[in-house]
Amino acid sequence: MEAADARARAAARRRGRRLRAPATLKEQRDPQPGRRLPQRRIEEDQEEAVFREVVSFTPDPLPVRYYDKDTTKPISFYLSSLEELLAWTPNVEDGFNVALGPPECRQPPLSSRRPRTLMCHDMMGGYLDDKFIQGSAAQNPYSFYHWQYIDIFVYFSHHTVTIPPVGWTNAAHRHGVCVLGTFITEWKEGERLCEAFLAGDERSYQAVARQLVLIAQFFRFDGWLINIENSLSLAAVGNVPHFLRYLTTQLHQQVPRGLVLWYDSVVSSGQLTWQDELNEHNRVFFDSCDGLFTNYNWREEHLERMLGQAGERLADVYVGVDVFARGNVVGGRFHTDKSLELIRKHGFSVALFAPGWVYECLEKGDFFQNQDKFWSLLERYLPTHSICSLPFVTSFCLGMGTRRVCYGQEEAVGPWYHLSAQEIQPLFGEHRLEGNGRGWVQMHCCLEDAWNGGSSLLIRGLIPPEVGNVSVRLFSLQVPVPPKVFLSMVYKLEGPSAVGVALELTTGDAGSCHVGGISALSETSSRRSPRPLRVPPTKLAKWVGRCGQQLSGGWVQRCYEVNLRGCLLQALFVNFSRPPGSQEEENFACRLGEIQVVDASSLLTPLPQVQAVTVSQGAVGAREAHAPGPGFCQPVSDSGPSSGTCRAWPGWPCGVPGGAHPQGGVSGAAG
């Protein structure tokens, strides 16, 4: 009881001290006569000092260019003026926008003379949900996944210097696709800008060219589309070819496989007069760079005239096709195939402008159906390119979803959109068996289920009674076969089905196969059905620990090994076979969650040792014996809102192998 009274008296004294007004400065200096200030203990002085202390903190404002003003999340950005371009220098915040690496190996290379396909992405001014470097919670965002048909991707907007959002660059590079930004000038302001750097001596246009090269080199994209859509003085237009040559030469020196393309707008007199073709009025610009992107209002006679102008550079003429069908154009919308038929007939490359029409103008809920319909109509005019290196890994993730899944386990529910998380996509399409056409196979994206990430590949089909199995090609390959290859497939059959599912490889004799050609079945090719991997080597036991097992969510993993020498991998198929004894039509629906094709020796090679570990501003950095590849996360930045987190996978620690992340993160390579 006495202890309780003592605690009560102490509490009363503390309340009295807090409520008592502090003595003024004068009272402290000149106390009233006869008044004696109470003596206080040191602890009481400290307690009062802490109580009266006011802490204020004003954070430094985030640079507007690099962070979204509403969410403070890091974003991709553009430059709006010549002054901004010339003043730009790399800084810490720019590290958020650096792509993971150059385009992956592909066959045929972009330098081949085969007519190419350019996709120019122009959507609602640009920098929408795709600007968020670490992803967003966007619902029903635009997604592109027909990469195997595309050679060059241009990110277009009406800002002076359009730097492609890093998510687009990562997704395109993962598929071996070159990425270009846009340098554009328009209207009266464009005339003033061009006079400022083109009408003077060479130092002005060379400074602009060097900055454009530096930006492409730093952010790891591959070049520029130059679009001067305003009139020029004679002095300015006279320097345009010199500017283009200098820019192209410098870019080729600094950016491997870099490209500079000129848009058909200004002519050699300086007038803004679209030609819709390559001719004597714009040829000087074509001769000064890597190619010409024509305007859209052409007719077949324009194509016929260009045959004489282009000479051996037919593939460097990109005939423009406006998918919105604005103006007096051939085709467009769901009739875009009419344009491509004429363009390919004459051997030119094609530039598809704004194929996002299927997203902007049609029902968002039907986007995937409309997207597949649009590209299937063009398929016959779009030669594909092949993967030419191992290892090859994909979970078919689109870089978006309604939930996040890791190895079949749901980890988060809710919409997400993150282009850097997109993994290698297959050759989508619908295929029918020759003959009576009763057998068929269709491939679609599937957001309803996933093994890793947010989506899987849904394959539906029918096996007719007279056929024992059907196969569909997933990927074209041009890969020399190592001594031993391991393959893995994770899949799930829908409903009670006894249809057999297996992987198949198409191989050719490396001595007689033409590596630079388009992958196709030929007389020198043979279909191989790899044998199941029964007893894996001890060091690989963990890798194949799930093989043959029924996994969570109904998924099944199958593993195979292939021993071939002197051959070339040409294609990867999935085969569906009817159950033994069945004589009926067999319908099937199968979801593929993951495919791996791995050189066996790479799995036995020890990982490089970590060296020179340093700690800075709370983020751990490690230097490896070689530069970190796309299979490992990289720090977003050494400072900033997400210091020390994974570039592709926010919230995951750096240095974690990509395969451990919910969305895979392997970027077409695993080690």
C-alpha angles and dihedrals in degrees: 000000000000089000090053091050090050091052091049092051091049091050090050091052090051092050090049092052092050094048096043112098111242118249116264120247090253092051090051091051097040112026116194116264113266093015114116118201112227117253112239132200121246090248090057092051091051092046092052093045092054091045093054098042116114116206118200128180128183111188120216109260115255113247106263092220095059105038134053109248094220101044103017087227117145113262140187113254147197136215119242105195146027089251092056091048095051092044096050117115127165116266139168096279091053088067089078090066100049113116120234095247148311124304115296119252114280141173128257094029119232089252092066119109093241112122109262137216120229122191116201110198110210113163129162095317095313132251095081122138087329091071094073104097095198094041134257141233093252117159119220096357124178113270130185121200109154091096096140088072095051130084102173130026120198120193105209133192136145095252114112095246114024110195109193113245107256093239091063092047092051093048094047095045090050086062095044093255122146116233126212131189124210131247107193137173123187143173124352093323088055091053091053091047093050093048089053095058105019106040095060132061127306094271092073099052092038090056090053092047092050091052092050090050092047092051093050091045095047097046092040101236123132114244149300146292106216112210116179103179100172136073119273134207117244090254092052098044090048089062096047094087090048090049092049093047093048093046092047094047094048093046093051089053095050105030118048111231090004120169137205116192128186122217117224102250121099118047129212092270091061095250121132099239119145110219102190087215145045109271143140092288096062103018092101089066092046090053091052099057144022100282153332127255105203128214118257108246097085132133131203091268088063089055092049092051091049092060089076094042099050098047109175091352098077091129090055091063109086107196108213121235118187105210089198087063093226115170128000098331140148113248121329132163110031089347095061088114088074089063093047093048091061095041094052091043088066096041100248131139118249131229112202108203119204102349084169084089087103088062101037100045106027132062112294090216090061095044099117093047091048093044092052091046093051096051095040089060089056098040097101091057097046115080112205130227126225136234109245108183141060144259096056119184133164138162091192090242111167094206091254140066149144092257141009120248131188118193091335094312118116109233104171137009123215139070119297136174124194119154094193088063093060112116131204112303125213133232100283120204150104120270132190129195116251117252118031091008094223094128118072143162129201130188125204141164113261121205094171095077138019142175096201124008123353107314147027136202115267116206118187126180153140128241109205119220094253094055126071097202145351129217132198127197114239101177140011113227138188101184128142106232117246116217092269131017127192119206130192131188129186114196145154128209117217116236127343101329131154094192112135119238124199142152123247131193127206112214135183135193105270090214093061103028118101104227094195094058130088113275111257139148112265141163090274091054127089132190115237126199104202118221120245116264102245108174113016122206113268094252090053097048092101092049092054098031091115095046113129091005130127102240134199116294093024095290121147127202123209124188129198140180129211127197111193133146131199093010137120123225105230107170144359118223136181114219127207118196131188119249116264111275095014116136098171134090109278119212116193140180118193131178118209113208102176143359125194128184109181137173102240093220091059090062091056095048112101117241116255116268118255112244138186099014111198134182120214130169092340094306122111117222126190129191115215130200087257136021113284111261130217090272090072131059119248127209114265090216141327088245138017136076095315102035114171095009128124117275094221099028113043113211096024118110117252120259095035111135110256093238089067093062124093092245097042099242094200095125093212093307135082132179 
